[in-house]
Amino acid sequence: MLNDLNIKNQEGIILNGEKINTLNGRLDLSKYCITNTDVVEGFEQLQEVTEIILEGRGFMKIPPLGNCMNLRLLTIKYTELSKIEGLDQLKKLEELNLASNGFIRRIDGLEELVNLKKLDLSRSNITKIEGLDKLVNLRELRLQQCGNFEEKRKEDCTSDEILTRIESLDNFTNLRLLDLADNRIERIEGLDNLVNLEVLNLSKNWISRMEGLAHLTSLQNLLLHENRIERIEGLEQCTKLKSLYLNKNRISRMEGLGALRNLETLFVGINKISKLEGLEGLANLKCLSVRSNSIERLEGLNNTPLLEELEISGNRISNVDELLQLKQLQRLHVGGNPINRQDLRKLKQLPHLREVTTFEPED
């Protein structure tokens, strides 16, 4: 009887006349695929809920959540929302996910969310970073693939139809992660105050030069793959960097890596590199990918004694003797090189090698 009473008094909303209860303070409507024919009521009655997840084209605007004073996590995705509003009272909100709402064109209505730590506005129609100045406690900001992608290709969008610039981030000294992947940003700028930033994702943009990174002394992960970069540079102050992704660019030389003493992962595959070089000082490197370049010789690997995974597929390498000094090597990818089977048998000497793949790489 007591359990029945608890269920009856439990918080919830009404969907098409049926009550949907919260569970452990969580209201999840993602599985119901709300459409514009559904009737959803009762959000005004919610007070103790701490997490809400809403999905579906039936949501044309954000439901009335002003009484959800304890709400900490709010997810609203795949809806018909065109405006961010009605969130002013959610003073305890820490995470807001508004990704995949293609009709949202502007960042506004967030000024009062001073305790917000994570914000995701990816795959929206936002074309300018603005309206975030007061979110000084923000730790993670995601704005992936923003703009008019549904109607046009990235190449066909005008500058006011797609996110093209990094701006208005001066107050984000607490930011740890910034994800601006898959936009049309052409320049790395506006990051000088992000002194605590640890992860920067600018992959799949139109960046041609590595610049504007000098103040990112806390940076640990830098993703710049699938851009238009021709030279590795500007990393002298990024001494805490652990992973660097530069695959699918226009790089012709491995250089500018000397200061990266803590680097563990380096991806420079699918570029225009003809020589394996610039590895001096990378004593902590554990994973190296140089696949699909024009490298003919393996050299300089004596500088990477801790290397555990090496990807050299799709090059012009015929001699693998240099690999015999990599005593920690566990995984090796060699497909698409003129290496004969007899030479590969030599690698059995390596004590930890457990995987050798010889298939051609797919670019």
N, C-alpha and C positions, 0 to 999 in steps of 0.2 A: 504493500500500500504506500509506503514511504517513497519507494522508487517511482511509482506512478505519479505521485504528487510532485516530485522533483522534475520529471519530464514535462508535466503540464505547465509548471511555472518557469521552465527554461526559456531563455531568450530565443527569438527567431523572427523570421519574416513570413509573409503569406504569399505563396506562389500559386496562382490560379485556384485560390480557395483552400489550398493545403499548406499547413504550417511546416516550414523548414527550420529546424532548431540549430542553434550553435552547438558545437562540440568542443569542450575544453576551451571555451572562449573564442572559437574559430567558426566563421560562417563562410562556407565554400559553395558558391553557386556555379562554378566552372563547368560541372558535368551536365548542367541543365540546358545549356545552349539557348539562352533567353532570346526570343524573337520579339518583333513589335506586336505580335498578337497575344503575348503573355501578359498577365496582370500581376505585378509585383508590388506588394504593400508592406507597411510595417517598419520601415527603416527608422522612423521617428521614435520607435519604442526601444531601440537598441541603446543600451547604456554601458554594459559591462564587457562587451565584445572587445577583443584585443587584435583580431585579424579578420579582414574581410577580403574575399576574392570574388570578383564579378567578371563575367565574360558573356558576350553575346550581342548581336545587332539590335536587340530590344532596348538597350540602354542608350537613349538619345542625349541624356544629361546625367551628371553625377547625382545619385539619390540623396535625399536629405540625411546627412550623417552628423548634424550638429550636436546631437546628444551622446555621440560615441566618444565620451571624454577620455576613455582608456585605450582608444585605438592606437596601435603601434605599427601595424603593417596593413597597407591598403594596396590591392592589386585590381586594376580595371583595364582589361585588354579586349581587343577584337570587338570594339563597340562602334557606335555612330557618334560618339562624343565629338563636338566641335570646339568646346571651350572648357578650360579648367576653372571651376568655380565651386563655391560652397564648402571649402575646406578650412576656412579661417579658424574654426573652433577646435580643430584637432591639434591641440598644443603638444600632445605627447607623441604625435606621429613621428616615427623614426625611418620607415621605409615606404616609399611611394613608387609603384610600378604602373606607369601609364603607357607602356610599350604597345605597338601595333594598334594604334588609334589614328588611322590615316587622315581624319578630318581635323585634327588639332593642328592649327597653323601658328600658334603663338604661345610662348611661355608666359603665363600670368596667373594670378590667383594663389601664389605660393608664398607671399611675403610674410605671413604670420607663422609659417611652419619652421620656426627657428631651431627646433630640435631635430630636424630632418637630417638623417645620416646617409641615406641611399636614395637616389632618384634615377629612374629609367624612363626616358622619353624616346626611345629608339623606334624606328619605323613609323614616325609621325610625319606630318607635313611641315614641321618646323624648319625654317631656313635661317634663323638667327639665334645666337645664344644671348639671352637677355632675361631680365626679370628675376635674377637669382642672387642679387647682391646681398640680401639679408640672410641667406642660408649659410652662415659662416661655419656651422658645425658639419657641413656636408663632407662625407668621407668618400663616397662613390658617385660618379656622374656618368651616365651612359646616354649617348645620343648617336646611336648607330643608324646608318641608312635613313637619313632624314631628307625629306623633300618630295617632289612630285614623281616618285618612282613608278607608281601604278600606271600612269598615262604615258610617260616618256622614258627613254633610256637616259642614263647619266650624261652621256655625250651630247644629247639633244636639249638638255635643260639649260635655261638661261640662269644667270647668277642669282636672280631673285626667286628661283624655283627649287633651289637646292642649297644645302649647307656648304659654304665655301670658305669660311673664316673662323679662326679661333679667337674669341674675344670675350670681354666682360668676366674674366675669371680672377681678377686681382684680389678679391677677398677670400679666396679659397685656400688659405694657408694650411688648413687641416685636411685637404683632399689627399686621399691615398691612391685612388684609381680614377683615371679619365679615359673613357672609351668613345672615340669619335670615328670609328672604323666605317668604311664603305660610304663615304661622302665624296665631296669634290674639293677638299681642302688642298690648296696649292703651296702653302707656306707654314712652317712651324714657327709660331709666334705667340705672344701673350701668356707665356708660361712662367715668367720670371719669379712670381710670388709663390709658386707651388713647390715650396722647399721640402715638403713632406711627401711629395708624390712618389709612389712606389711602382705603379703600373701605368704605362702610357700606350694606348692602342690607337695608332693612326694608320693602320693597314688599309689597303684598297682605297687610296686617295690619289691625288695628282701631285704629290710632293716630289720636287726635283732636287732638293738640297737638304742635307742634315745640318740644321742650324737651330738656334734658340733653345739649346739644351743645357747651356752652361750652368744654370742655377738649379738644375734638378739633381742635386747631390745625394738625394735619398733614393733615386730611381734604381729599381731592381729588374724590371721587365720592360723591354722596349720592343714594340711590334710595329715595323715599318714595311712589311712585305706587301707586294703588289702595288708599288708606287712607280716613280720615274727617276729614282735616285741613281746618280752616276758615280758617286764617290762616297766612301766611308770617311766621315770626318765629324768634328764637333763633340766628341765623346770624352775629351780629356778630363772633365770634372765628374763624369759619371762612374766613379770608381767602385760603387757598390753594385753595379750592374751584374746580374746573374744570367739573364737570357736576352739574346738579341736576334731578332728575326728580320732578315733583309732579303729573303728569297723573292724571286720574280721582280727584279729591278733591272737596272742597266749598268751595273757595277762591273768594271773591268779589272780592278786590282783589289787584293786583300791588304788593306792598310788601315792606319788610324785606330788600331786595336790595342796598342801598347799599354795604355793605362788601365785596361780592364782586367785587373789581377784576380777578381772574384768571379769572372765569367765562367759559367758551367755549360751553357747551351748556345751554340752559334749556328744559324741557318743562313747560308748565302747561296743556296741552290738556284738554278734557273737564272743565271746572270751571264756575263761575258768574260768570266775569269779564265785566264790561260795558265796561271801559275799558282801553286799552293805556297803561300808566303804569309808574312805578318803574324805568325803564331807565337813569336817570342813574348814571353811573359804570361802566356795563357796556361799556366801550370795547373789550374784547377778545372780546365775544360773537360767535360765528361761526354758531351754529345756534339758532333760536328757534321753538318750536312753541306756538301759542295756539289750536289748532284746536278746533272744537266748543265755542265759548263764545257770548257775546252781544255781541261787540264790533262797534260801528258805524263807528268811525273809526280810521284809522291815524295815530298820532301818537307823538312821542318817539323815532322811529327815527334821528334825527340823532345820538343818543347811542351808536349801534351802527354805526360806519362800517366795521367789518370783517365785517359779517354776510354769510355765504355761502349759508345756507339758511334760508328762512322759510316756515313753514306757518301759513296763516291760514284754511284751509278750514273750512266750516261755521259761519261767523259772519254778520254783517249788513252787511258792508263793500261799499260801492258805488264809492268813489273810491280810485284807486291812485296818485295823483300823489305821495304821500309816499314811494313806493318809488323814485322817480327819483333820489333822493340816495344810494341804496345801490349805490355803484359796484363793490363787490366781490361783489354777489349773483350766485350761480350757479344755484340751484334755488329755485323758487317754487311753492307749492301753494295754489291759490285756489278750488278747487271749492266749491260750495254757498254762494256769495255772489252778490248781485245786481249783478255787474260785467258791463258790456256789452263786446262784442268790440273795439269801437273803442278803448276805454280800455286794453284789454290790449295793443293794438298799440303804444301809447306806450312800453311796456317794452322795445321793440327798441333803445331808446337805451342801455340798460345794456350796457356793453362785455363783461361776462363771463357774462351770463345765457345758459344753454344748455338749461335744462329748465323748462317751465311746465306743470303738471298742473291740469286743470279738472274732474276727476271728483269726485263727492260723497264725503266721508269716510265710512268705515264705523266706527261706534262699537261 
